Each structure stands twice: as C-alpha cells, then as structure tokens.
C-alpha cells in the first residue's frame, strides 16, 4: 500500500482585472444607479462574468456605479466598474458577459491593462 503526504499543490496562475462597463441609457435613476440600456435593466451588484476561451476557467464579480451622466437629448451615459481578483491565466481569449447583453472578447493583456465593455442588446 502506497500513501503520500505531499503538500506541494500547484496553484493555478491568475491575474487581477478591472473592467469599465458603459452604455447609452434610455432611462437612468441616479439615486439607485439603475439604468435601462437597449430595454435591459442594469444596476449595481448585477453579476458580470469572465469566461476563459478554452472553457477551463471563469470568474465573476459585481458592478459598482462609476458615473451616470445626463445628456442634453434626455438620454444618459451609465458607467460601472467591476473588479476581478483572480482571473485564470493562460487562456487564448476571454469572453466578458453581462446578462442579456452581447458578450465581448478580450485578450489577457487587454484585461490586465483595463478594458471597456460596451453594453449592446443581443
């Protein structure tokens, strides 16, 4: 009978990323931070996901309000941020996804340097 007490566990490599999420809103509630973009409601604490291109790794975060700017035409620009502490490294590409909006793909270099995910209905 063989047994092992090895403690050298491989820890997967990860990196931190911050994503700016923005979109043109038909409606905005500055008090709550909620916006309606392409008929889809977005609000603080909504879940945003990053999926590794190989499907091997994923991580999620929540949105925080960055700014809601009222425009002269009655619409608004809504901006949020999401901070990810441990994005799985070594993926060919990453897909950022938020609810019913069209996903967007980014490289690891882009994510590490900060990207903007533009919200568009799918």
Chimera marker file (.cmm) of the C-alpha trace (Angstrom):
<marker_set name="trace">
<marker id="1" x="0.000" y="0.000" z="0.000" r="1" g="1" b="0" radius="0.5"/>
<marker id="2" x="1.386" y="3.389" z="-1.006" r="1" g="1" b="0" radius="0.5"/>
<marker id="3" x="0.408" y="6.639" z="0.644" r="1" g="1" b="0" radius="0.5"/>
<marker id="4" x="1.539" y="10.177" z="0.141" r="1" g="1" b="0" radius="0.5"/>
<marker id="5" x="1.609" y="13.270" z="2.299" r="1" g="1" b="0" radius="0.5"/>
<marker id="6" x="2.745" y="15.713" z="-0.366" r="1" g="1" b="0" radius="0.5"/>
<marker id="7" x="1.875" y="19.343" z="0.264" r="1" g="1" b="0" radius="0.5"/>
<marker id="8" x="3.225" y="20.858" z="-2.963" r="1" g="1" b="0" radius="0.5"/>
<marker id="9" x="-0.099" y="21.628" z="-4.622" r="1" g="1" b="0" radius="0.5"/>
<marker id="10" x="0.049" y="23.504" z="-7.914" r="1" g="1" b="0" radius="0.5"/>
<marker id="11" x="-1.729" y="26.814" z="-7.535" r="1" g="1" b="0" radius="0.5"/>
<marker id="12" x="-3.183" y="27.988" z="-10.847" r="1" g="1" b="0" radius="0.5"/>
<marker id="13" x="-1.822" y="31.318" z="-12.068" r="1" g="1" b="0" radius="0.5"/>
<marker id="14" x="-4.244" y="34.209" z="-12.003" r="1" g="1" b="0" radius="0.5"/>
<marker id="15" x="-4.226" y="37.963" z="-12.573" r="1" g="1" b="0" radius="0.5"/>
<marker id="16" x="-6.331" y="40.906" z="-11.417" r="1" g="1" b="0" radius="0.5"/>
<marker id="17" x="-8.501" y="42.883" z="-13.825" r="1" g="1" b="0" radius="0.5"/>
<marker id="18" x="-10.764" y="45.912" z="-13.709" r="1" g="1" b="0" radius="0.5"/>
<marker id="19" x="-13.428" y="46.327" z="-16.380" r="1" g="1" b="0" radius="0.5"/>
<marker id="20" x="-15.320" y="49.520" z="-17.145" r="1" g="1" b="0" radius="0.5"/>
<marker id="21" x="-18.883" y="48.749" z="-18.282" r="1" g="1" b="0" radius="0.5"/>
<marker id="22" x="-20.708" y="51.502" z="-20.136" r="1" g="1" b="0" radius="0.5"/>
<marker id="23" x="-23.775" y="52.102" z="-22.265" r="1" g="1" b="0" radius="0.5"/>
<marker id="24" x="-26.235" y="54.693" z="-23.556" r="1" g="1" b="0" radius="0.5"/>
<marker id="25" x="-29.364" y="54.538" z="-21.404" r="1" g="1" b="0" radius="0.5"/>
<marker id="26" x="-32.922" y="55.401" z="-22.335" r="1" g="1" b="0" radius="0.5"/>
<marker id="27" x="-33.695" y="55.734" z="-18.611" r="1" g="1" b="0" radius="0.5"/>
<marker id="28" x="-31.443" y="56.326" z="-15.614" r="1" g="1" b="0" radius="0.5"/>
<marker id="29" x="-32.076" y="56.537" z="-11.881" r="1" g="1" b="0" radius="0.5"/>
<marker id="30" x="-29.163" y="58.441" z="-10.363" r="1" g="1" b="0" radius="0.5"/>
<marker id="31" x="-30.256" y="57.618" z="-6.796" r="1" g="1" b="0" radius="0.5"/>
<marker id="32" x="-30.232" y="53.849" z="-7.246" r="1" g="1" b="0" radius="0.5"/>
<marker id="33" x="-27.660" y="53.699" z="-10.040" r="1" g="1" b="0" radius="0.5"/>
<marker id="34" x="-30.004" y="51.669" z="-12.223" r="1" g="1" b="0" radius="0.5"/>
<marker id="35" x="-30.144" y="52.249" z="-15.979" r="1" g="1" b="0" radius="0.5"/>
<marker id="36" x="-32.176" y="50.825" z="-18.858" r="1" g="1" b="0" radius="0.5"/>
<marker id="37" x="-29.910" y="50.163" z="-21.846" r="1" g="1" b="0" radius="0.5"/>
<marker id="38" x="-31.404" y="48.627" z="-25.012" r="1" g="1" b="0" radius="0.5"/>
<marker id="39" x="-34.526" y="47.798" z="-22.977" r="1" g="1" b="0" radius="0.5"/>
<marker id="40" x="-32.450" y="45.831" z="-20.405" r="1" g="1" b="0" radius="0.5"/>
<marker id="41" x="-32.142" y="46.996" z="-16.777" r="1" g="1" b="0" radius="0.5"/>
<marker id="42" x="-28.608" y="47.264" z="-15.344" r="1" g="1" b="0" radius="0.5"/>
<marker id="43" x="-27.918" y="48.080" z="-11.699" r="1" g="1" b="0" radius="0.5"/>
<marker id="44" x="-25.197" y="47.988" z="-9.048" r="1" g="1" b="0" radius="0.5"/>
<marker id="45" x="-24.482" y="44.463" z="-7.788" r="1" g="1" b="0" radius="0.5"/>
<marker id="46" x="-25.517" y="42.867" z="-11.101" r="1" g="1" b="0" radius="0.5"/>
<marker id="47" x="-23.270" y="39.897" z="-11.818" r="1" g="1" b="0" radius="0.5"/>
<marker id="48" x="-20.675" y="40.101" z="-14.609" r="1" g="1" b="0" radius="0.5"/>
<marker id="49" x="-18.693" y="37.060" z="-15.778" r="1" g="1" b="0" radius="0.5"/>
<marker id="50" x="-15.362" y="36.374" z="-17.474" r="1" g="1" b="0" radius="0.5"/>
<marker id="51" x="-15.075" y="33.010" z="-19.242" r="1" g="1" b="0" radius="0.5"/>
<marker id="52" x="-11.719" y="31.630" z="-20.425" r="1" g="1" b="0" radius="0.5"/>
<marker id="53" x="-11.559" y="30.788" z="-24.134" r="1" g="1" b="0" radius="0.5"/>
<marker id="54" x="-10.907" y="27.102" z="-23.515" r="1" g="1" b="0" radius="0.5"/>
<marker id="55" x="-13.745" y="26.882" z="-21.016" r="1" g="1" b="0" radius="0.5"/>
<marker id="56" x="-11.193" y="25.884" z="-18.388" r="1" g="1" b="0" radius="0.5"/>
<marker id="57" x="-11.636" y="28.890" z="-16.157" r="1" g="1" b="0" radius="0.5"/>
<marker id="58" x="-14.154" y="31.521" z="-15.254" r="1" g="1" b="0" radius="0.5"/>
<marker id="59" x="-14.682" y="34.142" z="-12.601" r="1" g="1" b="0" radius="0.5"/>
<marker id="60" x="-17.374" y="36.626" z="-11.660" r="1" g="1" b="0" radius="0.5"/>
<marker id="61" x="-17.779" y="39.974" z="-9.990" r="1" g="1" b="0" radius="0.5"/>
<marker id="62" x="-20.474" y="42.574" z="-9.399" r="1" g="1" b="0" radius="0.5"/>
<marker id="63" x="-20.985" y="46.038" z="-10.845" r="1" g="1" b="0" radius="0.5"/>
<marker id="64" x="-20.298" y="49.242" z="-8.934" r="1" g="1" b="0" radius="0.5"/>
<marker id="65" x="-21.597" y="52.619" z="-10.168" r="1" g="1" b="0" radius="0.5"/>
<marker id="66" x="-18.865" y="54.819" z="-11.589" r="1" g="1" b="0" radius="0.5"/>
<marker id="67" x="-20.967" y="57.636" z="-13.114" r="1" g="1" b="0" radius="0.5"/>
<marker id="68" x="-24.353" y="58.462" z="-14.597" r="1" g="1" b="0" radius="0.5"/>
<marker id="69" x="-24.124" y="61.434" z="-16.935" r="1" g="1" b="0" radius="0.5"/>
<marker id="70" x="-27.324" y="63.086" z="-18.130" r="1" g="1" b="0" radius="0.5"/>
<marker id="71" x="-27.119" y="64.179" z="-21.784" r="1" g="1" b="0" radius="0.5"/>
<marker id="72" x="-28.961" y="67.155" z="-23.349" r="1" g="1" b="0" radius="0.5"/>
<marker id="73" x="-31.132" y="64.852" z="-25.506" r="1" g="1" b="0" radius="0.5"/>
<marker id="74" x="-32.687" y="63.248" z="-22.404" r="1" g="1" b="0" radius="0.5"/>
<marker id="75" x="-30.623" y="60.055" z="-22.523" r="1" g="1" b="0" radius="0.5"/>
<marker id="76" x="-27.789" y="59.172" z="-20.165" r="1" g="1" b="0" radius="0.5"/>
<marker id="77" x="-24.402" y="57.510" z="-20.270" r="1" g="1" b="0" radius="0.5"/>
<marker id="78" x="-24.141" y="54.949" z="-17.485" r="1" g="1" b="0" radius="0.5"/>
<marker id="79" x="-20.732" y="53.679" z="-16.389" r="1" g="1" b="0" radius="0.5"/>
<marker id="80" x="-19.935" y="50.927" z="-13.929" r="1" g="1" b="0" radius="0.5"/>
<marker id="81" x="-16.756" y="49.149" z="-12.827" r="1" g="1" b="0" radius="0.5"/>
<marker id="82" x="-16.121" y="45.522" z="-11.923" r="1" g="1" b="0" radius="0.5"/>
<marker id="83" x="-13.010" y="44.302" z="-10.122" r="1" g="1" b="0" radius="0.5"/>
<marker id="84" x="-11.743" y="40.750" z="-10.552" r="1" g="1" b="0" radius="0.5"/>
<marker id="85" x="-9.056" y="39.481" z="-8.173" r="1" g="1" b="0" radius="0.5"/>
<marker id="86" x="-8.322" y="36.096" z="-9.736" r="1" g="1" b="0" radius="0.5"/>
<marker id="87" x="-8.845" y="35.752" z="-13.496" r="1" g="1" b="0" radius="0.5"/>
<marker id="88" x="-7.453" y="32.355" z="-14.611" r="1" g="1" b="0" radius="0.5"/>
<marker id="89" x="-4.277" y="32.979" z="-16.643" r="1" g="1" b="0" radius="0.5"/>
<marker id="90" x="-3.012" y="31.352" z="-19.856" r="1" g="1" b="0" radius="0.5"/>
<marker id="91" x="-6.248" y="31.428" z="-21.827" r="1" g="1" b="0" radius="0.5"/>
<marker id="92" x="-6.202" y="32.301" z="-25.524" r="1" g="1" b="0" radius="0.5"/>
<marker id="93" x="-9.005" y="34.814" z="-25.064" r="1" g="1" b="0" radius="0.5"/>
<marker id="94" x="-11.654" y="35.782" z="-22.547" r="1" g="1" b="0" radius="0.5"/>
<marker id="95" x="-15.336" y="36.485" z="-23.029" r="1" g="1" b="0" radius="0.5"/>
<marker id="96" x="-16.954" y="39.136" z="-20.831" r="1" g="1" b="0" radius="0.5"/>
<marker id="97" x="-20.679" y="38.668" z="-20.365" r="1" g="1" b="0" radius="0.5"/>
<marker id="98" x="-23.409" y="40.555" z="-18.513" r="1" g="1" b="0" radius="0.5"/>
<marker id="99" x="-26.978" y="39.241" z="-18.541" r="1" g="1" b="0" radius="0.5"/>
<marker id="100" x="-28.750" y="39.555" z="-21.887" r="1" g="1" b="0" radius="0.5"/>
<marker id="101" x="-26.160" y="41.869" z="-23.456" r="1" g="1" b="0" radius="0.5"/>
<marker id="102" x="-23.900" y="40.764" z="-26.311" r="1" g="1" b="0" radius="0.5"/>
<marker id="103" x="-20.650" y="39.318" z="-24.935" r="1" g="1" b="0" radius="0.5"/>
<marker id="104" x="-17.274" y="40.777" z="-25.920" r="1" g="1" b="0" radius="0.5"/>
<marker id="105" x="-13.880" y="39.056" z="-26.257" r="1" g="1" b="0" radius="0.5"/>
<marker id="106" x="-10.568" y="40.361" z="-24.901" r="1" g="1" b="0" radius="0.5"/>
<marker id="107" x="-7.004" y="39.104" z="-24.577" r="1" g="1" b="0" radius="0.5"/>
<marker id="108" x="-5.296" y="38.655" z="-21.197" r="1" g="1" b="0" radius="0.5"/>
<marker id="109" x="-3.070" y="41.695" z="-21.917" r="1" g="1" b="0" radius="0.5"/>
<marker id="110" x="-6.147" y="43.815" z="-22.600" r="1" g="1" b="0" radius="0.5"/>
<marker id="111" x="-7.855" y="42.653" z="-19.401" r="1" g="1" b="0" radius="0.5"/>
<marker id="112" x="-4.748" y="43.248" z="-17.277" r="1" g="1" b="0" radius="0.5"/>
<marker id="113" x="-4.434" y="46.806" z="-18.648" r="1" g="1" b="0" radius="0.5"/>
<marker id="114" x="-8.141" y="47.642" z="-18.238" r="1" g="1" b="0" radius="0.5"/>
<marker id="115" x="-10.850" y="47.357" z="-20.873" r="1" g="1" b="0" radius="0.5"/>
<marker id="116" x="-14.220" y="48.926" z="-21.583" r="1" g="1" b="0" radius="0.5"/>
<marker id="117" x="-17.141" y="46.574" z="-22.184" r="1" g="1" b="0" radius="0.5"/>
<marker id="118" x="-19.747" y="48.421" z="-24.251" r="1" g="1" b="0" radius="0.5"/>
<marker id="119" x="-23.280" y="47.241" z="-23.438" r="1" g="1" b="0" radius="0.5"/>
<marker id="120" x="-25.358" y="46.363" z="-26.505" r="1" g="1" b="0" radius="0.5"/>
<marker id="121" x="-28.504" y="44.267" z="-26.658" r="1" g="1" b="0" radius="0.5"/>
<marker id="122" x="-28.030" y="40.819" z="-28.114" r="1" g="1" b="0" radius="0.5"/>
<link id1="1" id2="2" r="1" g="1" b="0" radius="0.2"/>
<link id1="2" id2="3" r="1" g="1" b="0" radius="0.2"/>
<link id1="3" id2="4" r="1" g="1" b="0" radius="0.2"/>
<link id1="4" id2="5" r="1" g="1" b="0" radius="0.2"/>
<link id1="5" id2="6" r="1" g="1" b="0" radius="0.2"/>
<link id1="6" id2="7" r="1" g="1" b="0" radius="0.2"/>
<link id1="7" id2="8" r="1" g="1" b="0" radius="0.2"/>
<link id1="8" id2="9" r="1" g="1" b="0" radius="0.2"/>
<link id1="9" id2="10" r="1" g="1" b="0" radius="0.2"/>
<link id1="10" id2="11" r="1" g="1" b="0" radius="0.2"/>
<link id1="11" id2="12" r="1" g="1" b="0" radius="0.2"/>
<link id1="12" id2="13" r="1" g="1" b="0" radius="0.2"/>
<link id1="13" id2="14" r="1" g="1" b="0" radius="0.2"/>
<link id1="14" id2="15" r="1" g="1" b="0" radius="0.2"/>
<link id1="15" id2="16" r="1" g="1" b="0" radius="0.2"/>
<link id1="16" id2="17" r="1" g="1" b="0" radius="0.2"/>
<link id1="17" id2="18" r="1" g="1" b="0" radius="0.2"/>
<link id1="18" id2="19" r="1" g="1" b="0" radius="0.2"/>
<link id1="19" id2="20" r="1" g="1" b="0" radius="0.2"/>
<link id1="20" id2="21" r="1" g="1" b="0" radius="0.2"/>
<link id1="21" id2="22" r="1" g="1" b="0" radius="0.2"/>
<link id1="22" id2="23" r="1" g="1" b="0" radius="0.2"/>
<link id1="23" id2="24" r="1" g="1" b="0" radius="0.2"/>
<link id1="24" id2="25" r="1" g="1" b="0" radius="0.2"/>
<link id1="25" id2="26" r="1" g="1" b="0" radius="0.2"/>
<link id1="26" id2="27" r="1" g="1" b="0" radius="0.2"/>
<link id1="27" id2="28" r="1" g="1" b="0" radius="0.2"/>
<link id1="28" id2="29" r="1" g="1" b="0" radius="0.2"/>
<link id1="29" id2="30" r="1" g="1" b="0" radius="0.2"/>
<link id1="30" id2="31" r="1" g="1" b="0" radius="0.2"/>
<link id1="31" id2="32" r="1" g="1" b="0" radius="0.2"/>
<link id1="32" id2="33" r="1" g="1" b="0" radius="0.2"/>
<link id1="33" id2="34" r="1" g="1" b="0" radius="0.2"/>
<link id1="34" id2="35" r="1" g="1" b="0" radius="0.2"/>
<link id1="35" id2="36" r="1" g="1" b="0" radius="0.2"/>
<link id1="36" id2="37" r="1" g="1" b="0" radius="0.2"/>
<link id1="37" id2="38" r="1" g="1" b="0" radius="0.2"/>
<link id1="38" id2="39" r="1" g="1" b="0" radius="0.2"/>
<link id1="39" id2="40" r="1" g="1" b="0" radius="0.2"/>
<link id1="40" id2="41" r="1" g="1" b="0" radius="0.2"/>
<link id1="41" id2="42" r="1" g="1" b="0" radius="0.2"/>
<link id1="42" id2="43" r="1" g="1" b="0" radius="0.2"/>
<link id1="43" id2="44" r="1" g="1" b="0" radius="0.2"/>
<link id1="44" id2="45" r="1" g="1" b="0" radius="0.2"/>
<link id1="45" id2="46" r="1" g="1" b="0" radius="0.2"/>
<link id1="46" id2="47" r="1" g="1" b="0" radius="0.2"/>
<link id1="47" id2="48" r="1" g="1" b="0" radius="0.2"/>
<link id1="48" id2="49" r="1" g="1" b="0" radius="0.2"/>
<link id1="49" id2="50" r="1" g="1" b="0" radius="0.2"/>
<link id1="50" id2="51" r="1" g="1" b="0" radius="0.2"/>
<link id1="51" id2="52" r="1" g="1" b="0" radius="0.2"/>
<link id1="52" id2="53" r="1" g="1" b="0" radius="0.2"/>
<link id1="53" id2="54" r="1" g="1" b="0" radius="0.2"/>
<link id1="54" id2="55" r="1" g="1" b="0" radius="0.2"/>
<link id1="55" id2="56" r="1" g="1" b="0" radius="0.2"/>
<link id1="56" id2="57" r="1" g="1" b="0" radius="0.2"/>
<link id1="57" id2="58" r="1" g="1" b="0" radius="0.2"/>
<link id1="58" id2="59" r="1" g="1" b="0" radius="0.2"/>
<link id1="59" id2="60" r="1" g="1" b="0" radius="0.2"/>
<link id1="60" id2="61" r="1" g="1" b="0" radius="0.2"/>
<link id1="61" id2="62" r="1" g="1" b="0" radius="0.2"/>
<link id1="62" id2="63" r="1" g="1" b="0" radius="0.2"/>
<link id1="63" id2="64" r="1" g="1" b="0" radius="0.2"/>
<link id1="64" id2="65" r="1" g="1" b="0" radius="0.2"/>
<link id1="65" id2="66" r="1" g="1" b="0" radius="0.2"/>
<link id1="66" id2="67" r="1" g="1" b="0" radius="0.2"/>
<link id1="67" id2="68" r="1" g="1" b="0" radius="0.2"/>
<link id1="68" id2="69" r="1" g="1" b="0" radius="0.2"/>
<link id1="69" id2="70" r="1" g="1" b="0" radius="0.2"/>
<link id1="70" id2="71" r="1" g="1" b="0" radius="0.2"/>
<link id1="71" id2="72" r="1" g="1" b="0" radius="0.2"/>
<link id1="72" id2="73" r="1" g="1" b="0" radius="0.2"/>
<link id1="73" id2="74" r="1" g="1" b="0" radius="0.2"/>
<link id1="74" id2="75" r="1" g="1" b="0" radius="0.2"/>
<link id1="75" id2="76" r="1" g="1" b="0" radius="0.2"/>
<link id1="76" id2="77" r="1" g="1" b="0" radius="0.2"/>
<link id1="77" id2="78" r="1" g="1" b="0" radius="0.2"/>
<link id1="78" id2="79" r="1" g="1" b="0" radius="0.2"/>
<link id1="79" id2="80" r="1" g="1" b="0" radius="0.2"/>
<link id1="80" id2="81" r="1" g="1" b="0" radius="0.2"/>
<link id1="81" id2="82" r="1" g="1" b="0" radius="0.2"/>
<link id1="82" id2="83" r="1" g="1" b="0" radius="0.2"/>
<link id1="83" id2="84" r="1" g="1" b="0" radius="0.2"/>
<link id1="84" id2="85" r="1" g="1" b="0" radius="0.2"/>
<link id1="85" id2="86" r="1" g="1" b="0" radius="0.2"/>
<link id1="86" id2="87" r="1" g="1" b="0" radius="0.2"/>
<link id1="87" id2="88" r="1" g="1" b="0" radius="0.2"/>
<link id1="88" id2="89" r="1" g="1" b="0" radius="0.2"/>
<link id1="89" id2="90" r="1" g="1" b="0" radius="0.2"/>
<link id1="90" id2="91" r="1" g="1" b="0" radius="0.2"/>
<link id1="91" id2="92" r="1" g="1" b="0" radius="0.2"/>
<link id1="92" id2="93" r="1" g="1" b="0" radius="0.2"/>
<link id1="93" id2="94" r="1" g="1" b="0" radius="0.2"/>
<link id1="94" id2="95" r="1" g="1" b="0" radius="0.2"/>
<link id1="95" id2="96" r="1" g="1" b="0" radius="0.2"/>
<link id1="96" id2="97" r="1" g="1" b="0" radius="0.2"/>
<link id1="97" id2="98" r="1" g="1" b="0" radius="0.2"/>
<link id1="98" id2="99" r="1" g="1" b="0" radius="0.2"/>
<link id1="99" id2="100" r="1" g="1" b="0" radius="0.2"/>
<link id1="100" id2="101" r="1" g="1" b="0" radius="0.2"/>
<link id1="101" id2="102" r="1" g="1" b="0" radius="0.2"/>
<link id1="102" id2="103" r="1" g="1" b="0" radius="0.2"/>
<link id1="103" id2="104" r="1" g="1" b="0" radius="0.2"/>
<link id1="104" id2="105" r="1" g="1" b="0" radius="0.2"/>
<link id1="105" id2="106" r="1" g="1" b="0" radius="0.2"/>
<link id1="106" id2="107" r="1" g="1" b="0" radius="0.2"/>
<link id1="107" id2="108" r="1" g="1" b="0" radius="0.2"/>
<link id1="108" id2="109" r="1" g="1" b="0" radius="0.2"/>
<link id1="109" id2="110" r="1" g="1" b="0" radius="0.2"/>
<link id1="110" id2="111" r="1" g="1" b="0" radius="0.2"/>
<link id1="111" id2="112" r="1" g="1" b="0" radius="0.2"/>
<link id1="112" id2="113" r="1" g="1" b="0" radius="0.2"/>
<link id1="113" id2="114" r="1" g="1" b="0" radius="0.2"/>
<link id1="114" id2="115" r="1" g="1" b="0" radius="0.2"/>
<link id1="115" id2="116" r="1" g="1" b="0" radius="0.2"/>
<link id1="116" id2="117" r="1" g="1" b="0" radius="0.2"/>
<link id1="117" id2="118" r="1" g="1" b="0" radius="0.2"/>
<link id1="118" id2="119" r="1" g="1" b="0" radius="0.2"/>
<link id1="119" id2="120" r="1" g="1" b="0" radius="0.2"/>
<link id1="120" id2="121" r="1" g="1" b="0" radius="0.2"/>
<link id1="121" id2="122" r="1" g="1" b="0" radius="0.2"/>
</marker_set>
